[in-house]
Amino acid sequence: MRESPETLIVPYNIPKPISSTAFINIDLVLCERCGWCCSSFNTASGTESCPLCRKNVSRIPISIDEVYRLRFDEKKGTVIEFSRKTLVE
């Protein structure tokens, strides 16, 4: 059984706990060559290259109230859908 690609990333620093006054930076990290992706909650430790193919990755900033969904379509390839979180009352 093959290891998960996420185990190949070694964090450079451990993020501090988030306080109610702090905002975190969230990035969708995407390799445009092989399609590997992850969510990054700590841009300071940045993943600069894909752990699978070693090519540079792209970063898409995600706001705190956004969500995204990745899916694969046979005709279109990888499809990323962005939307706003629904508020729970």
Residue pairs with C-beta under 8 A, 6 or more apart in sequence:
5 36
5 51
5 52
6 38
6 51
8 51
8 52
9 38
9 47
9 51
11 42
11 45
12 44
12 45
12 46
13 42
13 44
13 45
15 24
15 41
15 42
15 44
15 45
18 24
23 64
24 41
24 42
24 64
25 41
25 42
25 43
25 61
26 39
26 40
26 41
26 61
26 62
26 63
26 64
27 39
27 40
27 43
27 59
27 60
27 61
27 62
28 37
28 39
28 40
28 59
28 60
28 62
28 68
28 80
29 37
29 38
29 39
29 40
29 47
29 57
29 58
29 59
30 36
30 37
30 57
30 58
30 59
30 60
30 80
31 37
31 50
31 52
31 53
31 55
31 57
31 58
32 55
32 57
32 58
33 50
33 53
33 55
34 50
34 52
34 53
34 55
35 78
36 50
36 51
36 52
36 53
36 57
37 70
38 47
39 62
40 46
40 47
40 59
43 59
46 59
47 57
48 56
48 57
49 55
49 56
49 57
50 56
50 57
60 80
62 68
65 84
65 85
66 82
66 83
66 84
66 85
67 82
67 83
67 84
67 85
68 80
68 81
68 82
68 83
69 80
69 81
69 83
70 78
70 79
70 80
70 81
71 78
71 79
71 81
72 78
72 79
73 79
